[in-house]
Amino acid sequence: MEPALRVTAARFVMAPAAVPARNRSPAFGLEIDPEVLGPDSDTPHDLVRDRLIGLRLSRETDLGAGFGLEASVLTGIGESRYRLPKGMGILTDPVDIGFRSLSVTPELALSRRADLGALSGQVVLGLGMQAARSRVTVRSALLDVSETVMTRRPYARLGLVLEEPRRGVALAGEARVYEGRAAEIGAEMRLTLPR
């Protein structure tokens, strides 16, 4: 969402092509802080809707000596809507910001498995590219902005998995660092149900 919001704001404030970029003024219109919807934002906002469905296809090749190579493609469709009851910046009217996106994320990753006694471990290093086509809307009493933007974000991924095969329990953690140093960190617990 952050790159799509950044592009939408940039397009809205863009001056005529005859004006050099260094001479363009922010007075042309909308200024949106791309982090206005982030967890550390000082702007009050509510997540009204957040839906995402995705499908991942992958193939892993055994390279021997505990190494593996995985190629995967993740595609997803998402919709999010935020309400900013006190507006943003100099705009004090309530603002609605909406996103509808279709994304495709191809990735290539190298993994290394290791036996740790009763446990099994795996380290994964991957490189990927998240490409998305997003419809972004910004609406308030004074604004009715709607843009379709394409964004591409290359990233590097580091993943760690610790598994106890007998009980079917695994703990996994992952960190992604995107171009521009934006980062995401996640963790999950996986349970294998008996048949």
Salt bridges, closest charged atoms under 4 A:
GLU2 OE2 - ARG6 NH2 3.05
GLU79 OE2 - ARG49 NH1 3.22
GLU79 OE1 - ARG51 NH1 3.86
GLU79 OE2 - ARG100 NE 3.45
ASP96 OD2 - ARG83 NH1 3.09
GLU107 OE2 - ARG157 NH2 2.59
ASP144 OD1 - ARG139 NE 2.81
GLU147 OE1 - ARG11 NH1 3.27
GLU164 OE2 - ARG166 NH2 3.95
GLU164 OE1 - ARG167 NE 3.45
GLU174 OE1 - ARG157 NH1 3.12
GLU174 OE2 - ARG176 NE 3.20
GLU188 OE2 - ARG190 NE 2.63
